[in-house]
């Protein structure tokens, strides 16, 4: 996870959340938040996947390519199996 200020204009950071589902029970899920270089959180997608590596890969790609927030939700959806 990234924290504080960085050199990127748009940073995508992984967030880990403990979730509870009546059918599945308690589990950890990973989401992504888009933040500005000043640390302001702009958009958050929760519960993307329980596969931490997949979500870290997405966040890394989105930051490297400075994905526009307009496409954030659609690209996440397209990348899921």
Sine and cosine of phi, psi and omega as CSV:
sin_phi,cos_phi,sin_psi,cos_psi,sin_omega,cos_omega
0.00,0.00,0.56,-0.83,0.03,-1.00
-0.99,-0.15,0.48,-0.88,0.04,-1.00
-0.56,-0.83,0.38,-0.93,0.03,-1.00
0.95,0.31,-0.26,-0.96,-0.03,-1.00
-0.98,0.18,0.50,-0.87,0.07,-1.00
-0.61,-0.79,0.00,-1.00,-0.02,-1.00
-1.00,0.08,-0.16,0.99,-0.04,-1.00
-0.99,0.17,0.54,-0.84,0.05,-1.00
-0.95,0.31,-0.66,0.75,-0.03,-1.00
-0.76,-0.65,0.87,-0.49,-0.01,-1.00
-0.91,-0.41,0.66,-0.75,0.07,-1.00
-0.93,-0.37,0.86,-0.51,-0.09,-1.00
-0.88,-0.47,0.60,-0.80,0.04,-1.00
-0.99,0.16,0.67,-0.74,0.11,-0.99
-0.86,-0.51,0.68,-0.74,0.03,-1.00
-0.96,-0.27,0.70,-0.71,-0.03,-1.00
-0.70,-0.71,0.67,-0.74,0.11,-0.99
-1.00,0.07,0.85,-0.53,-0.07,-1.00
-0.91,-0.42,0.37,-0.93,0.04,-1.00
-0.71,-0.71,0.80,-0.60,0.00,-1.00
-0.80,-0.60,0.69,-0.73,-0.01,-1.00
-0.84,0.54,-0.57,0.82,-0.02,-1.00
-1.00,0.02,-0.59,0.81,-0.08,-1.00
-1.00,-0.07,-0.35,0.94,-0.08,-1.00
1.00,0.10,-0.43,-0.90,-0.02,-1.00
-1.00,0.02,0.70,-0.72,0.01,-1.00
-0.46,-0.89,0.30,-0.95,0.09,-1.00
-0.99,-0.17,0.70,-0.72,0.03,-1.00
-0.77,-0.64,0.38,-0.92,-0.05,-1.00
-0.85,-0.53,0.66,-0.75,0.04,-1.00
-0.78,-0.63,-0.06,-1.00,-0.01,-1.00
-0.71,-0.70,0.67,-0.74,0.13,-0.99
-0.88,-0.48,0.59,-0.80,0.05,-1.00
-0.99,-0.17,0.81,-0.58,0.01,-1.00
-0.81,-0.59,0.38,-0.92,0.05,-1.00
-1.00,0.05,0.14,-0.99,0.02,-1.00
-0.88,0.48,-0.38,0.92,0.01,-1.00
-1.00,0.04,-0.04,1.00,0.05,-1.00
0.99,-0.12,0.02,1.00,0.01,-1.00
-0.96,0.29,0.81,-0.58,0.04,-1.00
-0.99,0.17,0.79,-0.62,-0.03,-1.00
-0.97,-0.23,-0.75,0.66,-0.07,-1.00
-0.59,-0.81,0.61,-0.79,-0.01,-1.00
-0.76,-0.65,0.74,-0.67,0.15,-0.99
-0.92,-0.39,0.89,-0.46,-0.03,-1.00
-1.00,-0.05,0.38,-0.92,0.20,-0.98
0.80,0.60,0.74,0.67,0.01,-1.00
-0.96,0.29,-0.72,0.70,-0.06,-1.00
-0.29,-0.96,0.39,-0.92,0.14,-0.99
-1.00,0.00,-0.08,1.00,0.00,-1.00
-1.00,-0.04,0.99,-0.13,-0.07,-1.00
-0.81,0.59,-0.70,0.71,-0.07,-1.00
-0.88,0.48,-0.63,0.78,0.00,-1.00
-0.89,0.46,-0.69,0.72,-0.06,-1.00
-0.95,0.31,-0.63,0.78,0.08,-1.00
-0.88,0.47,-0.63,0.78,0.03,-1.00
-0.88,0.47,-0.71,0.71,0.02,-1.00
-0.87,0.50,-0.76,0.65,-0.03,-1.00
-0.87,0.50,-0.65,0.76,0.02,-1.00
-0.90,0.44,-0.72,0.69,0.02,-1.00
-0.88,0.47,-0.71,0.71,-0.04,-1.00
-0.89,0.46,-0.63,0.77,0.02,-1.00
-0.94,0.34,-0.72,0.70,-0.01,-1.00
-0.85,0.53,-0.66,0.75,-0.08,-1.00
-0.99,-0.13,0.09,1.00,0.03,-1.00
0.75,0.66,0.81,0.59,0.01,-1.00
-0.81,0.58,0.74,-0.68,0.05,-1.00
-0.93,0.37,0.70,-0.72,0.02,-1.00
-0.85,0.53,-0.40,0.92,0.03,-1.00
-0.87,0.49,-0.54,0.84,-0.07,-1.00
-0.99,-0.17,-0.07,1.00,-0.11,-0.99
-0.77,0.64,-0.85,0.53,-0.05,-1.00
-0.89,0.47,-0.69,0.73,-0.03,-1.00
-0.90,0.43,-0.66,0.75,-0.02,-1.00
-0.93,0.37,-0.64,0.77,0.06,-1.00
-0.86,0.51,-0.74,0.67,0.00,-1.00
-0.86,0.51,-0.68,0.73,0.00,-1.00
-0.91,0.42,-0.48,0.88,-0.05,-1.00
-1.00,0.08,-0.19,0.98,0.00,-1.00
-0.99,0.13,0.56,-0.83,-0.01,-1.00
-0.94,0.35,0.00,0.00,0.00,0.00
